[in-house]
Amino acid sequence: MGKTLAEKILSIKSGTDSRAGDIVMARPDFVMSHDNSAAIARHFAKIGIPKVEIPDKTVIILDHVVPPSTVEYAENHKFIRKFVKEQGIKNFYDINNGICHQVFTEEGFALPGTLALGSDSHTTTYGALGAFAAGIGRTEMASIWATGELWLKVPQTIKIIIKGNLPEGVYAKDVILYIIGQIGADGATYKAVEFAGPVVENFTIASRMVLSNMAAEMGAKAGYVPPDEKTLEYLKGRAKKEFEPIKSDPDASYEKVLEFDVSQLVPQVAAPHTVDNVKPISEVEGLEFHQGLIGTCTNGRVEDLEVAAKILKGKKVHPGVRLLIFAASWKEYIEALKRGIIQTLAEAGAVVMNPGCGPCLGAHEGVIASGERALSTSNRNFKGRMGSKEGEIYLASPATVAASSIEGKITDPRKYL
């Protein structure tokens, strides 16, 4: 019997012949942390080991509250900069780089056949490049800094085949929201999810990142797309180290195989307060909202901003809506500037912010008040996620948020395309 990608990578990284269900001690290729690095460093200090075991494999990216909004956050960043210098950690990205998952990927740390672990639940994003990438806790990251390894349970794999012809006005975000709505927020708990099929193969790397990013919202330990020519082309001149693409064997054993035909799919919206509370847009159309958000690690890349700009070009954001734009990284922001995308969005009345996590985690730069509704391209709509616990968050594609921001109410974007 063959092996899945998850079984293969964890076998290699642990030096064992492992199968789903086995517990292995694995050595990651790269580990990532962000603003929580200060807390991790304090856990690390308690271990009693003076130097990080793997400084060359450690990647630290400041992104959650950038620039810092309070003295406390500023002190946190100062502590991290000092720690990085003392430990000789070269892979440090300060506040002028962008969101950790985008920066980690575009800087060439996310690689096929590798094991990447990050102290953030959406570390699953790197699976878009064929890595086994999983989120871990702060104390777990501290132990990796100390030892260079971590125990992991090899997960069962669910294969999701996406087929059909994706209709105009329907995007990767709609696809993954629909799938999460079908299988539930706990439908893939501690599983690896393999996204396959013709629709996935036709997706850009940016769209594949939407799938793997939101695999976390169905409970997955990892979500990945088998590497192909698009993967290799994206990594040319970018990869931080040599890599070997790995795919599941044709006779690999999956826990289950699910098929979804998206030929008739319509724009989807996740309603409060869970990501699996997904509805076709017709069921929420006409609902007024106060703040729109286009960006984050889920949908802040150039292709997302471009779709929004095409819809908003020559139009104005509704006076009752605050539309915020957060590019996923400075590189994506600069490319959008070069293409005139940022100018179009700004002329329409959108507020263009610095690349970063912004209001997605409810820390700063656009939190919502009690009684307000947000329509966001981010990945979570839990109560209080973007500010007040008395607010509501709806999740949708960049096209849906852009079109809705024109009318001041949730709107089917297909009328503008």
N, C-alpha and C positions, 0 to 999 in steps of 0.2 A: 504493500500500500504506500502510495506517495505521500508527500508532506505539503502542508500549506505554507505560504510565505512566512507566516508567524512562526510555525514550527521550525522552518529552515533557519531563519535569522536567529532565533533564540538558541537553537542548537549550536550554531557557529559561535555566537558570542559567549556561550557558556562552556564550549568545548565538550558538549555531551550529545548523545543521540536522543533528543527529547521529543516528546509527543504532547498533545493537548492534555492538560491535567497535571503534568509534571511540574515540580518546583525546581528552578535552576538558579544558580548564582552567575549572573551575566555581567559582562564588562561593556558598558556603552561606548559608542564612538564619540558622541558629544552629549553634554548635558547643558541645559539652559535654565536660567532664572532671570527674574526681572527686578522690580522694586522690592520684592520680598527677599532679595538677597541679604539685606541687613538682618532680618530675622533668622535666615538660614545660617549666616555667619555667627550669630550668637549661639545657635544650637551647636555649630561646629566647634566653637571655643570650649563648650562644656565637655566635648569628647576628650580634649586634652592633647590633641595632635597639633603641632604648631603650623605645619605647612599643608596646603591642599595637595593631595596626592596626584591630581590630574589637571594642573593649571592649563595645559595646552588643549585639553578637551572641554574646558569650562568656558561657557559663553554667558555673559551677563549683559542684559539690554534694559535700559531704563525707558519705560513707556507708559506706566499706568497713570501717574500723575506728573505730567511733564508739560511745561515747567511746574515746579512744586507750587501748590496753592496755599500751603500753610508752613509755618516755621518747622512743625513736626516733620512734614514731608521733605523739607529742605535739609534738615539734619539727617534724615534717613539717606538721602542721596549723597550727602557729604561723607557719611560713614561708609557707604558702598565704594565710593571713589578711593578712599583711604585703604580699604580692605583689598581692592583690586591691585593697587600699587604695591602694597606690602607683600601680596601673594604672587606677584609676577604674572597675573592673568592678563594676557594680551588681547583676548577676544572680548573687549569691553566696548559697548556702544552707548554713548551718552545720549542726552535728551534730543539731539538733532539727527536722529536716525529713523525712528518710527516704531511701530508696534512689533513686539518681540517675534511673533510667528512669521510675519512678513519679512523682517530683517534676517532672521535665522535662515529662511528659505532663499531669499535673493542673494545673501552673502555666501551661499554654497555649503552650508552645514547640513542641510537636508538632502540626503543622498540615498539612492537605491541600495538595498541590501544591508543598510546600516541600522544600528539601534540608537535611537535618540530618546532621552528622558528629560522632561522639563517640569519645573514646579508650577505648572499651570495646566488646567484641565484641557485646554484647547491645543496642547502640544500634539494632539492627533493630526493637526494640519499637515505635518511633514510627510504623512502617508501619501499625500498627493504625488510625491516623487518616488514612491516605492520603498519608503523606510518603514520600519516598525517603530512607531513613535507614540509614547504614552506619557500621560501626566502622573506625577507622583507628589507626595507631601514634602513639607519643608524639612522634617527630621530625616526623611529618606534621602533628600538631596544632601543634607549635611553628612550623612554616612557615606555617600558616594564620594564627596570631596575628601573624606578621610581615608577611604579604602580603595576607591576606583571601581567598585562593583556593588551590585544590589541583587537581592533575590527577587525573582518574578515567577508567577505562575503562568505557564504556557496556556494561552486561552484557546477555547474552541473558536472556530471561524464560521461566520455566516456569510454566504455569498449572495450579493444582491445584484441581479442582472437587470439593467435598465435598457429597454428596447423601444422601438418605434421612431416616429419623426416628431421632434419637439416643435410644437406650434410657435408661430411668431408671438412675441410678447410674453413667452414663458421661458424661464431661465433656470440655471442650476439651483438657485435658492428656492424656487417653486418646487423643483423636483425633490430636494431633500426635505423640505417642510412636509410635502405630501407623504413621503416615505415614513418620516417620524410619526406623522399623524396616524398612519396605518399600523405600525408595529408598536408604537407607544414609547414613552420616555424611558422605560425600563426594558424595552424589547431586545436589547443587545447588551445587557449588563455584564461587564467583564468578558466580553467577546471581542474578537477581531472581526472587523467588517471589511469584506473585499468587494469593492465596487467594480462591476464589469459590464460588458455589453456594448453595443454599437453607440449608444448615446454618450456613454462615458468616454469611449474612444474618440469621439468627435469633439468632446469638450477641450477647451484650452487648459493649460496648467492652472490658470487663475480660477476657472470654473471647477476644476477638480479639487482645488483647495477649499472651495465652499463645501463640497461633499465631506471631505475628510475632517474639516474643522467641526462641522456639526454632527459628525459621528458621535462626538461626546454627548450630544443631547439625546441620544437613544441609549446612553449608558455604556458605550463601547470603550474598551481599554485602548484599542487602536482602530483606525479606519484607513484603508489604503487603496490605491489604484495601482495595478500592475504596471511596472515601467515599460515604456515603449519608445519609439523614435522621437516623439514629442518631448519625452522626459530627457533623453540624451541631448537633444538640441538645446533645450533650456539650460542644461548644465555645462555647455561648452564655454570654457573660459571662466567658469563660475565655481566649480567644485573645489572644496577645500582640501580634499584628499582623493586618492584613488578609490574606486568602488567597483563592485561587481553586481550588476542587476540580478535580482532573484525574483522568480515567479513561483506560484503554486504549481505543483505537478498536476498533469491532467487527471491522474487517479487519486488526487488528494481527497481526504475525508472531511467533508463539511458537516457541521451540526445541522444546517438546513440550507436550502437554496431557495431564494425568493425572486420572483420575476415581476417586473412592473412595466407595463406598456404605457408610455406617456403621450401617445399620439393625440389623445383627447384631453390632455391636462389643461386646466385653466390656471390663471394666477392664484396663488394660495396665500393665506394670511393666518398666522398663529395668534390666537386671541388670548387674553389674560386668563390665568396666570401661569400656564404651563406651555412648554414648546410643542407638546403633542396635541394641544387643543386647536387643531388646524381645520380651517374652513375654506371652501372655494370663495373667491372674492365676492360673488353675488350675495352671500349671506351676511357680509359686513359692509357692503357698499353703501355709501351715504353717511357713515358714522363720522361725525366731526372729531378733529384732533387738534392739538395745540403745537406740538413739536415734531418735526421730521428729522431723522438722522440717516445720512447716507455715508457709509464708511465702516470702520472697525476692521478687525482681522478677518472677518467673514466676507465683507463686500466693499472693501476700500481700495480696490485696485483700479488701474486705468480703464479696463473694460467696463467696470461698474460705473465709474464717474462719467464715462463717455455716453453710456446709455441714458443716464440722467440728463446730461447736457443736451442731447438730441431732443429730448422731450421738452426741456425747459427753454430751449433757444427761441428767442423772440417773445417769450411769455414772462409773466411775473408770479412770484410766490404769493399766495393768498395772504392778505393782511392779517389774518387771524392765525397764521402759521409761522413758526420760527424754524427755518430749515437750516440744519447744521451739516457741514461737509467735513469729514475727517478722512484724508487719504491714509492708506495703510502704512506708507513709509515716505521718507523724503524723496527717494528715487521715483516712486510712483507720482508724488506731488509735482516734482520737477518735470517729468514726462507729460503730465496733464497740463502743466503750464505751457510747455512747448507746443502742444497741440491746440491751445486756445480753449481747452475744456474749463479750466478754472475761471477764465474771463467770462465765459458764457454763464457759468453757474453764479458768479458774483453779480453779473448784470441782471440776472433774473431775481436777485434779492436774497440769494442764499448767503449764509455766514460761513466763510471759509476759515477753518481752524488749522492749527498746526497738527501734523501727523502724530497720532497717539491714541490712547484708549478713550480719553475724554469722558463723556457721560455714560459710556457703556457699563461701567461698574459703579456709577452713582457717586463718584468722588469729586468731580469738578467739571467745569466747562460745559454746562448745559444740563444740570439736573432738573427734574420736573417737580412741580409743586403738587400739593394735595388737590385731587379732583381733576388733574390734567391727564390728557392722553398723549402718548408718544407713538409714532409710527416709525419703526426703525429697521435697518438692515442688519442689525447685530444678531447675536445668536441666543440670547436669553431674555425672557419676559417675566421672570419671577417677581413677585410682589416686593417692591422696594429696590429693585435692581438698579434703576436709573434715578433714584431720589426718593421721593415720598412714598411711603407704603400705601398711601391713599391715592396714588396715581395708577395708571394702567399703561401697559406696553403691548403694542401689536407688532408682529414681525412680518416683514415682506421683502420683496426684491427691490433693488434700486429703481427699477422702472415704475413699480407700484408706488413707492414713496415719492418719486419725482412727480408723477401724474397727479397723485393725491394732493401734493403740496400746492398745485395750481388751483385746485378747487376747494381746498380747505376741508375736505372730507375724503374718506377712503374711496378710491376711484379705480376702475379697471383701466390699466395703462394701455390696453390694445387700441383704444380709440385715438391715442396720440401717436401711434406708430404707423 
